Amino acid sequence: MTIDVVILAAGKGTRMRSDLPKVLHPIGGVPMLGRVIGAAQALGDVETTVVIGHGAELVRERFADSGVKFVEQTEQLGTGHAVAQAIPNFREGATVLVLYGDVPLVKTSTLQDLLKASASGPALLSVMMDDPAGYGRIVRDDAGQVQAIVEQKDADAEALKITEINTGILAAPANLLAQWLPELSNNNAQGEYYLTDVISRSVSENIAVTGVIADDPNEVAGVNSRAQQAELERALQADIADALMTAGVTLLDPARIDVRGTLTCGSDVSIDINCIFEGEVTLGDNVRIGPNCLLKNCQLAAGTLVEANTIIEEAILGEACTVGPFARLRPGTELANGAKVGNFVETKKAKIGLGSKVNHLSYIGDAEVGEGVNIGAGTITCNYDGVNKSKTVIGNGAFIGSNSALVAPVEIGAGATIGAGSTITREVSADELAVARGKQRNISGWQRPTKKS
C-alpha cells in the first residue's frame, strides 16, 4: 500500500496562550507534532506532508531535518480546506492518512488497523466515550457501516444517546479525496470546509465507510489548552511507567517519574521518586537511582548507585560507581569502574579512573584522573584563565589533600602527595610531596580587637 500522510498543523492554539505554535509544545519532552510524525513514519515507506499556518517558519525550522514536506494554509478555512492544500503531493494510487499535529499520543498500531480497513474505501477512527457531549456522533447501519457523522448541535434525542464519537482521523483513497475536497461546501454556521463532509459524500455514492474504534480515548485526544496538555502528559507517563514495571523495573512510586525521551533499563533496576530522564538514558543491571535525580543523555553500567538529588548529563559511568548525593556530572564526564563522586562535587569533561574517589565539595573539570586516586574535600582544578581552558592530569595512586587548588595546565605524577591547602602551579613528579602554602606563625599575647564605645 502506498501511503501519503497529511498532518494538519496550521492552527494557532489560542487557548494555549503562548507565542509558540501549539504543535511545538512538548509531551514527554517531544513536540506534539514530532510525536505524530514519528507515529506516521513508523508505518514504513510513507511520504508525509505537514500543513502549516500559524508560526509556519518556526515549525519548518524545528522539523527541517525530519524528511517531511510542508504546505502552507494561509487562511484557516477548516479541515477540508487544510487537507486540500496537500492534494498536489498525493501520489497515484495512494491511500491518504489524515492526522492532527495536536493529537500526540496516536499509536502506529492503531493507524495500521485504520489503513487495513481502508482497502475498499474511506475508513475513519472513532472512540467510545462515557461523556460524548460536544462531539460528533458516529451513526452506523445494521451492518455496522458508517452512515453519517452527526454534530452535537444537529443531533436528535436518539443520536445523542450514541457514545461513539468522531476523532477526525481518517484514511481514504487519494483519488477520491482529490475529487471530493475541491467540491466541498462551506454553507454552514462557521463558513468552513469540513473534512467530515467526505463521509456523507462517500455514502451518497454507495462507497462503504468503515469505522475503526480506538482502544484508548487518550490516544485520540487533542490538546487545546495547558490543562489538556498536562492531562496527556500524565497519561503518557503512566503508560511509560507501566511498561517499565512490566519489564521488571522497580518504581518506588509510578506516579512520580518523568521520561522525556527514551529510558532503557537492564534487570533489577530500581528508581526512587521524582526522577526525570531526558534524551537517551541507559541503565545497566542492578542500577539504583535515588530520589529527586535528573539524568540526561547518559549511560550507567551495572551496579552503579546514584544517590539523592544528583544531576547527570551527557556522561558515561562504569560498573559499580557511586555518585551523590547532591552531585553534578556535566557533559564529558567519564567514570571508570568503582569510581566515586560524592556530595557537592561537580565534574565537567573529566575522566575519573578505576576506583578513584572525589568524595565531597570539589570541582574537577578538564581533567584526567588515574586509578586509585584520592581527591580531598574542597579541591578544585583551576581550568579556566578567562579565555582558554587547560587540562589537569593526575597520575595513578596520587593523593590530593583537602582545599587544594590545581592550576592548569599542570600534571601530578603517580603516587605523588599534595599537602592540604596547597596551590599547585607546576608539575609534581611521581612520589613527590608538594606543599605550597604560607608558613604558619603563632603569635603569643595577641589581643583581639574590642568594640569602640
Secondary structure, DSSP 8 states (H G I E B T S, - for coil): --EEEEEEE----GGG--SS-GGGSEETTEEHHHHHHHHHHTTSSEEEEEEE-TTHHHHHHHTTTSS-EEEE-SS---HHHHHHTTGGG--TT-EEEEEETT-TT--HHHHHHHHHHTSSS-EEEEEE-S--TTS-EEEE-TTS-EEEEE-GGG--HHHHT--EEEEEEEEEEHHHHHHHGGG----STT----TTHHHHHHHHTT---EEEE-S-GGGG----SHHHHHHHHHHHHHHHHHHHHHTT-EES-TTSEEEEEEEEE-TT-EE-SSEEEEEEEEE-TT-EE-TT-EEEEEEE-TT-EE-SS-EEES-EE-TT-EE-SS-EE-TT-EE-TT-EEEET-EEEEEEE-TT-EEEES-EEEEEEE-TT-EE-TT-EEE-B-SS-B--EEE-TT-EE-TT-EEESSEEE-TT-EE-TT-EE-S-B-TT-EE--S------TT--------
